[in-house]
């Protein structure tokens, strides 16, 4: 019979930390809990056993990536009909038999139980008051909070346990309300925060839970607690005390900005550092999940596509791509656009090939760029770290919470200003930053909408959007808007008139001698179509351009309707008005329900 998160620290702790990364485990040994937490070294190894569960598929490709689509900016390709795979999660058609549900659920509660064991062990330790033991307890509390945060975003109210599972315990726990869980987690982290060390004072730096991340996590949890939730009766509501939690979010975001400020460096460098295994403290990334080479799926299922061949870089693809509506939502002078959205991939000879409209990739992570080539046979296990929170996120949480509490005042504007200044060359700040802010700050609603847009542009591919849309009560609205926009793009692309007729109906390009691509029109329709190879007849224009269908690919000329891509991506949510709450909550796996002896039941119509 399946039980929630049963794991004995005495039998399976002391996972050693390598000299390189905190997630690199050694062979477990058997010790008593009293011994494990009697010294800082072994206690640290025990806490590392919690981190180690980030190394499982449940996190590397499932909950950090696959579970976060499909939204208005990130989406995986959906099959022609439900297939009981990750694609059903993307299309909002998941059933309780989907195996990924059980994989993530079990891993999450395993991590939570390990955290509970560490917290209990540290509290009982004779050296519990030591600075490093307080740091370790804070790490365990925060890791527990991360997993509950993920569980609640995907399953709503879930079983909640803060003590380790032991023989004789009641294993079959009912759901606890999200408000209760979130309030508990927030209070945990508020208590722990002042005892935590800054990343610059820790071995492993931003690869380890640190004080700046905990401050940011308090804000993130508080915004979830103050946001909207989908209830089992399929209504979206938020609690009457929501402003109390916006105040907490505001207080802690402001705290980090005031006591540990930092400049936002070059946007592309943030992700190049991850590709190059560079981990600067006091930079944009506050905490990133560490993956030793041989572990992790970044740039295998999320990043630039590279087809396997005889070259030394192996193979990788991207599960969640960007719709063209997201690509064209950027200002073309926004320096985040070419970093975020890549419209080429590399074939098995490393020749650049257009992605087409259904596979615009997150360009932030690229397996070709790691310090030592991964090998021709490599796929998973790139060793590229995954960012869990950036300073830019804290700035935008500050701007959002300040606006909610006090309107678009100077504090809110300045936080947004810092993010937009990095996005544009300084010569453009008068227009793209100050002019933009003047319009956005005309009212509270306008400024909120600016935050909604900015978070899309800033965090594309980082798989945060679903959680934002949930708490804003915008999930259904944004899905419907995207579907309707793509449909109209297809109509206008074929007709040559209308709102989106200025966008490329085709993108024209040439392949250079070095196998790179030069584009003629990445952002606008050409006034006059150039000569195209083999058009209108085979053999015509041998030195002309090649082309890829762009907006017109969103239109099915056979059916005179939307392309299959549009019809499939969000198939489980057919409301084109966006007014019906979208069922983003997942079912609990059948086996968990059946083994709970009636304690857990499906909700939300599953």
Secondary structure, 3 states (H helix, E strand, C coil): CCCCCCCCHHHHECCCCCCCCCCCCCCCECCCHHHHCCCHHHHHHHHHHHHHHHHCHHHHHHHCCHHHCCCCCCECCCCCCCCCCHHHHHCCCCCCCCHHHHHHHHHHHHHHHHHHHHHHHHHCCCCCCCHHHHHHHHHHHHHHHHHHHHHHHHHCCECCCCCCCCCCCCCCCCCECHHHHHHHHHHHHHHHHCCCCCHHHCCCHHHCCCHHHHHHHHHHHHHHHCCCEECCCCCEECCCCHHHHHHHHHHHHHHHHHHCCCCCCCHHHHHHHHHCCCCCCCCCEEEEECCCCCCCCECCCECCCECCCCCCCCCECCCCEECHHHHCCCCCCCCHHHHHEECEEECCCCCEEECCCCCEEECCCCHHHCCCCCCCCCCCCCCCCEEEEEHHHHHHHHHHHHHHHHCCCHHHHHHHHHHHHHHCCHHHHHHHHHHHHHHHCCCHHHHHHHHHHHHHHHHCCCCCHHHHHHHHCCHHHHHHHHHHHHHHHHHHHHHCCCCCCCCCCEEEEEECCCCCEEECCCCCCCCCCCCECCCCCCCCCCCCEEEEECHHHHEECCCCEECHHHHHHCCCCCCCCCCCCCCCCCCCCHHHHHHCCCCCCCCCCC
